[in-house]
Amino acid sequence: MKNEKILFLSLYTYSLTGGIEKVCRTFIEVLEELKSFHKIKGHLNLSLHDLKNFSNHKGFNGNKFLYAFAVLKNAFTADIIILSHVHLLPFAKLIIKLSPKKRVILFAHGIEVWKPLAKWKRDFLKKIEIWAVSRYTAEQLRKLNSVQNKNIKILNNSLPRSYSYSSAESLKANTQERYRISTDDQVVLTVCRLSSLEQYKGYDMVLLAFKDVIKTYPQVKYIIAGKADEMEKQRVLQLIQDCKLQDHVILAGYINDQELKALYQLADVFAMPSKGEGFGLVYLEAIANGCSVLAGDADGSRDALLDGELGLLVDPEDGDAVYQGLIQLLAQPTTEDEIVQRQQMVETHFGFARYVEQVEDLLTSAPPSPEIEGATLQKINGS
């Protein structure tokens, strides 16, 4: 692999702050690490919608013609082409048409592949490698798009190289005043985009559960942080009013990474009983900052929480299960020893050093042969 050059194609990398973009940024850090240790010859990232241009990264501000030209030009000299999103398959198809033996790898994150794809895409997936971020995503690829096990490897997401682990107290005082949280309050936090087109993150279930949670914990506060479209914001505000939770719920809106870290450290419980997580990096971020975690048991969250070792998994569609889970976590404040133990488990299974090892292993493994059928799915998750 030492003489191989990697071309990494993305839609967005630095111009958005969502989960897929975080994965892209961390993956570029991995490529930089592999290059510095002479594991690969070089790498280049081409991002369709980014504006920035700097070393080993070029953005094309949405210009598909210039992007396609750059992709084809650099694909001829690259040994491996890695796609960050299924929407980039047309470029890969053109590359394979011109250079049939080129090695192509696709990241499969979540909902973008949890549906039947166009026939040409399903057929094309049989010719390339797929790195699924969780067992659930791999299962959906097999079930809905007939992708064979031999084409899929599981590469769980990772925290970035620079991510720092902190106790729940270090920034707490700085954030309490901003959100008018008293020292006696307990805080439940959800971090996600509030979208009228998605509505699978589970904050509705937490709000409905809070009607009863406040009867046991009258001083508990619920903070929902994340950008919201206007339709969803109004719907959530109406739900808060209907549940008479105006004194208990704070819609924080969009927050930057520094503010997010402070919010994690303010919170006692991170609750996102989602039904649509491809993996769930936010769970790892929450644990790294000292939160107890409640998540759904029906998607990729199981991988992020190591099947319940790192947090509480509940049926995301069972309102009573969500309520009981919140009561359980609020009744059992996390000790400093438990925080440190969970942080160490996150670092062991999902830390940057482990992620670099996993990517190197996958890159050095032989690509699937189209003639071999029924190979066993290889799980790479640090366990």
C-alpha positions, 0 to 999 in steps of 0.5 A: 500500500506504500506506493498507492495514491488515494482520491477521496470524493465528497459532497461537503467536507468543511462547509457543513457541520453534520455527521457525514461531514464530521466523518469526512473530516476525520477520514482526511485526518486518517489519510494524513496520518497514513501519509505521514507514516509512509503507509500511502504515497499520497491523497487528494480530497475533491469536494463538490460543494466546498468553497475552501482550497488548501493542501490536498483539498479542493472545493468546487462550489457546486460546479459539477462540470469542473468537479467531474473534470477534476475527478476524471483527471485525478482518477487516472493517477489514483490507485483507490477512489473512495466516495463519501456518499452514494450520490457520487456513484455517477462519477465512480461509474464513469471512472470504472467505465474508463478504467475497469480495474480501478478500486472503488470504495463507498462509505454507506452512512444511513438513510441515504442507502436505507431505501431501494436504489435505482437499478443501475446503482444496485448493479453497480454496488456489486462491483465495488467495496462498501464500508458501512458505518454500522451493522444496521446499515449493512443489514439494510444494504443487504435487505433493500439493495441485494448487496452481498456480504462479500462487498460489505465491511463494517467501519464504525465511525470515530471521534476526530484526532483532536477530540478531548475528553472532559469531566462533566464539571469543567465547563458547567458553571460557564453554561448554567447562567447562559441557559438559566440553569440552577445548581439544583437542576438536572439537565437532559440534552438532545443534539440534532437537526430539527427537520420537518422532513425527517422527524426520527430523532426521538425528541418528540418521545422525550417531550411526551415523557417529560410530562410525567418526568417532571412529576418526579423531578420538578427541577429537570430541564430539557435542552434541544440543541440544533438548527430547526426549519421554521415548520418543525420549530413551530410544531415543536413549540406547539407540542411543548405548549400542549404538554405544559413544558414551557418552564422546562424546555429550552430550544437552543438553536444552532450552536458551534462546536465550542458551545456544544462541548459546554452543553454536553458538560452541562447535561446529566443525560443525553437522550436521543431515542432515534429510529434513524441513526446510521451510527450516532457520533453524538453519543460518543461526544456525549460520553466523552464529556461525562453524560449518561446516554439514552438511545434507541435500540432499532438502528445504528445506535447499537454499534455506538453504544456497544449493544448497551455497554456504554448507555441505555438502549430502549425501544424508540417507539415505546413511550413508557420505555423512554420515560422509564429510561429517563427516570432510571438515568436521572435517579442514578447520577454517573460517578467520576469512576463511571465517566472515566471507565466509559471514556476509556471504552470509547477511546478503545473502540472508537478513538482516532488511533484505533480508527487509523488501524482499521482503515489501514487494515481495510485498505490493505485487505484484498478487494472482493472478487466478483466471482466469489459468492457468499463470503462472510461479512467482516466486522471491524469495530474494535471488539 
